[in-house]
Amino acid sequence: MKIVIIGAGPAGVIAAETVRTFDRRSEISMLTDEPYLPYSPPAMADHFINHSDNHLWRPTDWPMETGVNYLRGVRVAEIMPEPHRIRLASGEEMEYDRLLIATGARLYAPIAGAEMPGVYNFKSLSAAESIVDKVRAGQAHSALIVGAGFIGMEIALLLRELGVQVTQIEMLDQVMAAMLDPETAAIAVDLMRGHGVDVRLNTQAEAFIGNGVSNGVRLVSGEELTADLVIAATGVKPNLDLLNGSGISFNRGITVDNHLRTNAPDVFAAGDCIESANRVTGETNLHAIFPNAMEQGQVAGMNLAGFPVEYEGAKRMNSLKHLGLPIMAAGEKQGDTILRERHGTRLRTIYLRDKRIVGFQLVGDIQAAGVMHALMIQKTDISHLETHLLDPNFGEGMLAWSAINLYP
Ligand SMILES: Cc1cc2nc3c(=O)[nH]c(=O)nc-3n(C[C@H](O)[C@H](O)[C@H](O)COP(=O)(O)OP(=O)(O)OC[C@H]3O[C@@H](n4cnc5c(N)ncnc54)[C@H](O)[C@@H]3O)c2cc1C
């Protein structure tokens, strides 16, 4: 059988490995439009700061060891479900018996001038290299980052490590609004400022400006801010261009059934490019985080190998690593009951609904995260535990339990 995987991110890589666990004979081809071996976007900052290769999360002989025909620098332009073929940007065609679309997501910047040369982003390794090369060449002493979601925070902290003066603007009144509640976000923004990032909240960009090459933004207020480096970190959207004319259904992301099958025969999809149901709330949305991409890759791999495994739904969680104080957020940030306790910079907030954990935010001490996450996704009635959830020792001694139950 010929299995073709488009994309070499965690979804594609785990899918290929899963297929290989069960099937040594099928021909697997993996295509990526990037020039690299599989890498981990969350580890890019470490790679640049420590000159480490930890971002390459698989050994360099991974394609050979896994028996994957790894084709880099190759963009897939079109999918033709009827003849079971794909067309590459070069015009060449490839046939498949089963196909996985794992094309991830790219920058979404709905701001005038965002296509202008000089507007950088931190969404891929090649994009990140362009930024760091400019800094290391001594051409960027100041940077202006538009957006303070988690990718914006990562690039701001990396640039500070590289000695760049950073201004970061955010149109909302807090950072990381998709994940953090206002109290946790207030601690995060203080930590960012402590790292020397000039974070300006309630500050909205109207347009990227510059004479042919962007060197700043004009704010809605009319004020203009300029810098050597201008970076958009305003969100992501799935890579769906290759679906044009294919008849494969999508809304914000590719629509899949609970086997991660698209509406086209023998075509599956996984990772940041799909919409999926939240495991706790059932809400269908984009859930663009690494653990979801890995789990979906695993489920897609099982299905590609012929085992009709069902996907249980996406998780909502994230962590901030480089602030000097760990921050972990999962699930929702509202509930019918809120438990909150703060000791200095240590903050624990737990959101309950109908006696079940629907979300939590931990700052400073995240050792309870595993247990809380397991309780949340298993929708465990916590009536008998409620008085203990804020106990600083809650979770200790339960780590083994959580390791078993975190990914049931
Ligand atoms: C800076 C940064 C930090 C992050 N930090 C975290 C974190 O701390 N925690 C967390 O959970 N998540 C984090 N994420 C998100 C996480 O990296 C993604 O959720 C994950 O990589 C998605 O995996 P994927 O396999 O779906 O797609 P991707 O990793 O995006 O891989 C998709 C691949 O497909 C390729 N491709 C796309 N279109 C085509 C085409 N037409 N032809 C050929 N190839 C194509 C792309 O170039 C890319 O290589 C971070 C992301 C970034 C950018």
The ligand as a Gaussian input file, in Angstrom:
#p B3LYP/6-31G(d) Opt

LIG

0 1
 C        7.028000      29.374000      18.390000
 C        6.021000      28.312000      18.709000
 C        5.913000      27.857000      20.001000
 C        4.982000      26.886000      20.320000
 N        4.888000      26.478000      21.615000
 C        4.010000      25.516000      21.944000
 C        3.940000      25.038000      23.279000
 O        4.665000      25.501000      24.179000
 N        3.054000      24.048000      23.547000
 C        2.249000      23.519000      22.587000
 O        1.462000      22.618000      22.883000
 N        2.270000      23.972000      21.317000
 C        3.139000      24.942000      20.964000
 N        3.197000      25.391000      19.674000
 C        2.242000      24.842000      18.682000
 C        2.745000      23.516000      18.106000
 O        4.046000      23.666000      17.618000
 C        1.786000      23.070000      17.003000
 O        0.509000      22.856000      17.591000
 C        2.255000      21.794000      16.315000
 O        3.532000      21.944000      15.736000
 C        1.261000      21.394000      15.210000
 O        1.709000      20.250000      14.588000
 P        1.233000      19.850000      13.109000
 O        1.954000      18.583000      12.781000
 O       -0.223000      19.886000      13.019000
 O        1.734000      21.038000      12.171000
 P        3.160000      21.752000      11.991000
 O        4.085000      21.463000      13.128000
 O        2.840000      23.165000      11.692000
 O        3.724000      21.044000      10.698000
 C        3.084000      21.145000       9.439000
 C        4.114000      21.000000       8.347000
 O        3.464000      20.889000       7.086000
 C        4.149000      21.675000       6.127000
 N        3.253000      22.026000       5.021000
 C        2.188000      22.874000       5.071000
 N        1.591000      22.956000       3.863000
 C        2.287000      22.133000       3.040000
 C        2.171000      21.804000       1.657000
 N        1.201000      22.312000       0.880000
 N        3.089000      20.938000       1.119000
 C        4.080000      20.408000       1.893000
 N        4.234000      20.698000       3.189000
 C        3.348000      21.552000       3.769000
 C        4.576000      22.892000       6.961000
 O        5.584000      23.629000       6.347000
 C        5.024000      22.223000       8.248000
 O        6.364000      21.798000       8.147000
 C        4.128000      26.353000      19.309000
 C        4.237000      26.817000      17.996000
 C        5.175000      27.789000      17.689000
 C        5.281000      28.281000      16.266000

